[in-house]
Amino acid sequence: MSKQDKNSFKDELYTIIFGTETKTGKWFDVILLILIVLSTLAVMLESVTQLRDNYGNWFTYAEYAFTAVFSIEYILRLWTARKPLGYATSFYGIVDLLSILPTYLALIVSSTQYLMIIRIFRLMRVFRILKIARFMNEADSLWNSLKASRAKIGVFLFAVFNVAVIMGTIMYIVEGGENGYTSIPRSIYWAIVTMTTVGFGDIHPHTDLGQFFALILMILGYGIIAVPTGIVGVAMFNPPGTENPAVSQPIINPIHCNNCGRTGHLDDSKYCMQCGSEL
């Protein structure tokens, strides 16, 4: 094979592996997606003692087969990538490496005293599920929205932490150690559990005053849950670099049209948006 033919073959592989514009590229992604789901399912089923005891060999053979396929995929991605080092150190490159590394490490570390380490390595194979993000275009949109709203979310989480500290301290004073609030950190744990509406029930107030503060915290919890959703939602509908209509549009004019009575005109409107009469 000449150098030109080799480069042409490499470009074709790059289009298939990294792109989805061709029919072959789409089939490559679909097959890889199915293998990722099956391999992750195999890892989860293998954790069931009865299934592992009865079908342990089959799980082992399946893991070797999945690892071989994903190893070939990883090598091909390194070979065809425009910048191999950039791919290897990228998020998806690290995830691809983590999806095959545990099996090889388990083969190398075979001593019984390292059994727990081997188990951890094998459980790390569930990282393959992260490879699915490559096939979701919406993942980039969500990630960009989270980055755009990280400052607001950070301020919000700091405010929530302050509320948890204050309410935890109050409950420590009101309830005391005899009711389970043995320390301020443990009381803060109760406050966070209550605010997030999880409600484990391992600690709960016994006094009337403590129950009153708990009610306040429960009500705050419902509002707190909705805030991050609103922040990220606004960022998704108004991506970075676009104007925020709520900010850029003029204030709505409360004066209604004398002809048709329509309200809701912009502050700089000269004519009615419904009937066209002069305002």
N, C-alpha and C positions, 0 to 999 in steps of 0.2 A: 504494500500500500504506500503510495507516494505521500509526501508531506501535504500536498494540496488536498488529496482525498481524505487524509487523516483529519485535517482541519475542517473539511466539509462534514465528515461524520461526527466530529465533536460538536459542531454547531447544530446539527440536527438533534443530537442527544440533548444539548442544552435547551433547545426549544421544547422538546418532549418533557424533560424533567422539571424545568423551572417555569414553563409557560403552559397556558391552557387554551391557546388560540387554535391549535390543531386538534383534530379528532383523536389522534394518537395520544396527545398530551392529556386530553380529558379522560381517556380510558386509563392512562397511567395513574392519574390522580384518584380515579374511582377505585381501581384495584388496590392502590396503596392505602386508601381510606378504609376499605374493608379489612385489609390485613391488620391495620392499627387497632381497629375495634375488636377483631378476633383475638389478637395477642393480648390486649388488655383484659378481655373477658377471660381468657385462659389463666392469667395471673390471679384474677379474683376467685375463679373457681378452684384453683389450686390451693387457696388458703383454707378451703373447707376440708376438715380432717378426713371425713369419710370418703370424699371424692379423691383426695390425695392418696389415701391408702389403697383404694381400688384401681385407680387409673394413673398412678404416679409416673409410670414409664411413658404413657401416652403424652402426658403433660411435658415430660422431658424432651421427647422427640419433637413435639410441636414447637417448643421453645427454641430448639436448635434450628428448626426450619425457619421460624420467624427471624431469628438472629441472623441467619445466613442471608435472607432476602434484604433485611434492613442494612446489613453490612455492605452488600453490593450497592444498594441505593446510596449509602453515605459515601462510598468510594467514587461512584459515578458523579455525585454532586461536587465532590472535591475536584475531580478531574475536569469537569466541564465548566465549573464556575469561572467567571471572568477574573475574580480575585479570590483564590482558594483560601488564603489566610483570613480574608474578611468574612467569608462564609463560615469558616471553622470557628471563629470567635463571635459570630452573631448569635442571637437568641435561638433561632431555629437550628443553627449548626450545633450548638451545645445540647439542645434537646435531642437531636438526631444521634449524637455521640452517647448521651445518657441512655438512649433506648437500646443500645447494643453492648455498652460497657459492662453492665452487671453480669451478663452470662459469661463473658471472658474472665472476669475477675473471680467468679465462682469456680471456674475450672482451675485457675492458678492457685487460689487459696483453698487447699483441700484438707488441711489439718482439722481434727475434731474440735480443737480448742478455739478455732475461729468460726464455729458453726453459726454463732449469732451474727458475725460480720457477713457471712455468706447469705444469711437470711435477709439482712438489710439490703445487700446488693440485689438480691432477687426481687425484693419488693419495690426497688427503685425502677423496675421495668414498667410500672404504671405511668412513668413519665412519658411513655409513648402516646398517651392520650393527648398530651400537649401538641403533638404533631398535627392534630386535626385543625388547629388554629390556622395552619398554612392554607387550608382550603376554604376559609371563611373570609370573604372580602369585608364583611361587616365588622370583623375583629379589628381591622385597622381604624375604622370609623369610631368604634367604641374606645379604643386605646387613645386616639387623638382627643376625644371628648374628655376622657379622664385626665389627660395631661393638661388640657386647657382649663379645667376646673379644679386642678390640684390645690391651688392657693386657697380658694373658697372652702374646699373640703377640709383642708388643713386647719383653717380658722374655726370651722364648724366643729371638728373633732376636738380641738383644744377647748372650745366652749363646753362641749359635752363632758370632757374630762373634768373641767372645773366644777360643773354641776354634780358629777359623781363624787368628787372629793368633798364638796360642801355637804351634800346630803349624807354621805357616809359618815362624816364627822358628827353631824347632828344626830344620826341614829346611834352612833357609838355613845354619845352623851345621854340620849334619851333612854335607850334600851339597856345598855350595859352588858357586861360579860355574862350575867346570869341568863340572858335571853339569846345567847349565841353570838352577840356582837363583841367578840373578845378583843378585837383590835381595830384600829382605823382602816388598815388595808383590807381586813376581812369585811368590814362594813362597806368599804368602797366596792368590793366584789359584789355584795348584795345589791348595791345601788345600780351597778352596771347590768346585772342580771335582771333587775326590775325594769330599768329603762328600756332594755331591748325586748321586753315582754316575753323573755324566756321562762322565767319563773320556775327554777329548779325546786324550790320549796325547802331546801336544806336549812335556810335561815328565813325567819319571818318575824315581824314585830308582834309583841304580845300586849303592849300598853296601848291605851286609846290615842295618846299623842303620837306614838310611833306609827300606828295605823293611819293616822291623819296625814303624816308626812309621806307615807307609802302611797296613799291615794294621789297626792300631788305629783309624785314621781311617776306613777303609772300614766297619768294624763299627759305629762310632759313626754313620756316615751312614745306615744302615738304621733305626736308632732315631730319628734326628733327623727323617727323612721322615714318620714316623708321628705325631709329637707334634702338629703343627698340625692334622692331620685329627681327632685326638681332641679338641682344644680347641674347634674349630668344631663338631664333632659334638655335644658336650655342650651348647653354647650353642643349637643348633638344637632339641634335644629338651627343653631347659629354657629357654624364652624369658625375656627380662628381665621381672621382675615376678612370676614364678612361683617357687615354692619348689623347691629342688633336693632331690629325694628322698634323694640320698646324704648330704645334710647334715642335713635336717630330721628324718629318721626316727631313732628311737632305735637304740642299738647292739644287734646281734643277741645273744640270750641263748644261750650254748653249752649250757645244761642241757637235756637232752632230756626228753620226756614219758615218765613211768614206765609209762603204760598201753600206748601204741602205739610208743614209741621215736622219735617224730618230733622233729627238731631244726629250728633256724632260726626260733625264735619271737622276737618283739620283746622288748626288755628289760623293758617294762612289762606284758607279757602275763600274764594270770591263768589262762587256759584254753588248752588245746591247739587249734591251728588245724585239726587233722585229726580228732581224735576227741571234742573238747570236754571232756576230763577236766581237772580242776583241776591246775595245775602246782605 
